[in-house]
Amino acid sequence: MKNSAIIKFFTFMIGRLLAIYNDSILEKLIDSVCNFFKEKAKGSIFCKFMADSEKSGNYWKNSFVFKAISSNVRFVLSLGNKFKSSLMNSKIVAFLDNILNISIKDYSKLSAAIILGSLVGMALNRGFDRINIILVVPLALITILTAFIPGTIKSVCSSSVVVKIFASLFNRYSVDTEENPIHKLKNLKSVMALLFVVGIIGGMISFVKFIIAIFAVIVVLLILNNTKIGIFLTVILAPIMPTMVCAGIVLLTTVSYYIGLMLGREKSYKVSQSGAFIIGFLAVAFFSSVTSFNISKSVQSFALYFVFALSYFLIVNNIKTKNQWYNLVVVSVLAGLLVGLYGVYQNFFVTATDTSWIDEDMFTGIKTRVYSTFDNPNVLGQYLVMSIPVAFALMWSERKIWAKTFYLGVTAVMGACLIFTWSRAAWIGIILAIGFYMVMKDRRWSALLVVALLIMPFVLPESILSRITSLGNMKDSSTAYRFSVWLSSLRMAGDYWLSGIGLGAGAFERVYQKYALNGAGFALHAHNFYIQLVVEMGILGIVLFAMMIISTYRKIISIKEKKSVNYNVALAMGGAILGYLFQGVAENLWYNYRMILLFFIYLGILNSGANLAGSKPVCTISADGIKE
């Protein structure tokens, strides 16, 4: 790969272009413009606020909100101090703590009891159909093979060559491996007898559902054993699994974290400025829900807002090393790869698409708009705009050629999927995201980006160019409909700007009918994220959301390790958020609830990475008190 003629050519061309740019009139012009604004802004209140990440957060430390957080966490920590000794002696806690240190042979015995019981249950119910047999045979083979494997799951994984090769993609930093003695499973025969009976019941009812339930129980036990497992599962499953499954995993992970606080596994709780604004945002959302025009629907929406916001706090408080953080970033990118691959598959092998997504009179060449796991191409576009810059940053940061090539391929797959969404806002969003990242990395790229934008109309396919230039064309039914909904929603916002009408489509649909204009008699949301926030939560909602975003960019600015991969990825995420927010002009970004979860996950990863790269949280709550 190092000797590739293509790579040598592009390296040579970029080098020549940068050499020409250095000390050129264009560079001097850009520098003079940048320096002019820099000097003018130097003494402004806004710049001082953005630059000072420590002192400006002090004002809320004595607030009611902060005291509520502090008392809540310190109460849990104090409970842990009182009951830790009795909890630590609990057999259940001992099992959870050693779930990965139990002999694989013991697990194979438990598996054998379940399978034998299931076979008896199927025999009693005459349930030996093809699906059950297909499922039983491989499970039985795995059980037999694992009966001969010495050691524990942890020891086998740490010594596996395949696992080590795969782990090299993740472990950018050195990792100290722990060696724990094999934990003996007490009352093994009694547990086997119990599982045999449970297997009989499962085989009689539904073996497939029974096995799914067994795997669900295993996942629950693993999350309760280690909060980080729940966090990693949340990140990789958020763009793939249904909303309620994701909510269940976040709640279970939160329970695991609080158990960790009580048992002394976790000793402190970080509170950052972004976290404070998130709590304030949730408080306003709660008030909006209980005063809603449709209280039941709005409270349901708030419950999901609240649960998904917990993912931010879980990530910030549990990802404590650079290696854990880097692995989480890689996992998020791999999830994007899966989503992208499925979207590309849809484009070539799934021809049916919702006709409401395409104006067939204007865009006769578009037959399919992919939606992958999100049920809507525009929502998929929002997700990809957040994911592609991170993969691009990993590709940029990698030193190993094979890893750099891998992330280049991941970026290409997601980029192709983004094209196949035919989402105009997403296309412009990704240009903004990548442009922000490259200019912030080295402002010399700004000249090349300007050149690229100028030649783009001459190299893009006509179908893509016509799609982009149709933005604002009122002949496009989609644009005309959005414009009518915006005007109607602005009228709503004008009347309810103080308190809002309540969260969710239920409240919006009920009130919208009074304000609807011709051409948009029905709408479930405002098709503009910012108007939607004012309509739902009033002016405080959009102000607190803006403060969340501003505090996030302050985190990026405050990172001290400017050459670290943390800063590199943080810049990419900053660009991704910029592109994502641009899409909010034409879309309600949170209409799909999983996008709320993904938004808070991204904030959590960004803030966690910044903390590990030298940007400290405002304070830390521990059993001993509050520390600066």
Beta strands, then each sheet from edge to edge (+ up, - down):
strand 1: 268-271
strand 2: 619-622
strand 3: 625-627
sheet 1: 1+ 2- 3+
end
